[in-house]
Amino acid sequence: MDEIKLVFDEPKQRVKPPKHFADLAPEERKVLATELGIPAYRANQMSVHFFNHYNDDPDTWTDIPKDLRETLATNFIPKLITLVKSVTTDSGKTRKDLWRLHDGVLVESVLMRYSDRTTVCISSQAGCGMNCPFCATGQAGLTRNLTAGEITAQVVAAARICATGELPGGETRLSNVVFMGMGEPMANYNAVMRSIRNITTPQPDGLGISARSVTLSTVGLVNGIEKLIEEGIPVTLAVSLHTPDDELRDTLVPINSRWKVKEVLAAADKYEARTGRRYSIEYALIRDINDQAWRADLLGRLLKNRNAHVNLIPLNPTPGSKWTASRPSDEALGREAVHLEPGVGWTASRPSDEAEFVRTLESYGVPVTVRDTRGREIDGACGQLAAAEITSEA
Ligand code: SAH
């Protein structure tokens, strides 16, 4: 098999994104304010505006003197993300937002309203270096890491959309955040952790969303899972397993060349033991690739004594699977050639194979759900986010 390229470090950046309030811990915000000659209580006022009222426009903060508002805007609340376009489906209950960052880089987030919750799926990197052949984001490579401010800003924007009643059904509260948009969160560990703290810290210093309502999904960077265990924040951990055997996983999730199935599950078990939180196993069902009865059986045996829940995701189409012929070569994209054959022409499992897969797992007592995938019509479903590619064509 060809050597598969994994990218852990972002390419050198031209201009760093401006520093933002949300890049800092609450104490650091106060320290910076004091250094700038601003009383520390102003940091609290900023928190109330930003994290409680979801207001990122200091110009409108009338409890703060006008000239100070400008200082705050420059030093603490620079505009990090600008909405380029929104596309909706499900009668408006699913909405994909395309954001432009300060350097023109594009990322996407997806907001989904359900009867009992509203979830935002956010991006932690522009592009991704993990190279999973069935994921559109991976096919485009890694552009750069997002800062904590840029990640948090997506959540604040979603919370604002919920609070202002922009979604059909009227005002609501943003209840869940999933790191399942563009990027591998564990490959941008520090910024992701800062943003998780911003999301879970009670108001006014954070958004006050409970850690159990935040899901971090990873390809299985074991060193990241080990670090997360030490943080003491019981977010829900999701591991993109996609097959129970190393042989196929080496191709489906190339990071498997570093950390094998056994090691990933051992790390997830340790996470479960320390946090008491059941973890999720994500499994994209790909017709005739990973959906065979014997694989369901092997997965059932692997998970039957573990505190894990399987989330099956019918494979969503990506440009690689739809328009292989028109895809630019890796050379044209300025990166080394990758193993391209996997992914070509792949599609979701037959309903009968999917049903059998579910039954087999259930026969082992393994809890399993098939993800009610949202946003396929707007290329907003799992693995379809590829903002940069779409707009460069437009
Ligand atoms: N990098 C992280 C988070 C991003 S994707 C991770 O891989 O876990 C969130 C989930 O969508 C992952 O389980 C990913 O494998 C899955 N996914 C990617 N492409 C997909 C596709 N085309 N169809 C269905 N699921 C896909």
Boltz pocket constraint, residues with backbone or C-beta under 6 A from the ligand:
constraints:
  - pocket:
      binder: B
      contacts: [[A, 130], [A, 132], [A, 134], [A, 135], [A, 136], [A, 179], [A, 180], [A, 181], [A, 182], [A, 183], [A, 184], [A, 185], [A, 217], [A, 218], [A, 219], [A, 238], [A, 239], [A, 240], [A, 282], [A, 283], [A, 284], [A, 313], [A, 314], [A, 315], [A, 316], [A, 317], [A, 318], [A, 382], [A, 383], [A, 384]]
      max_distance: 6.0
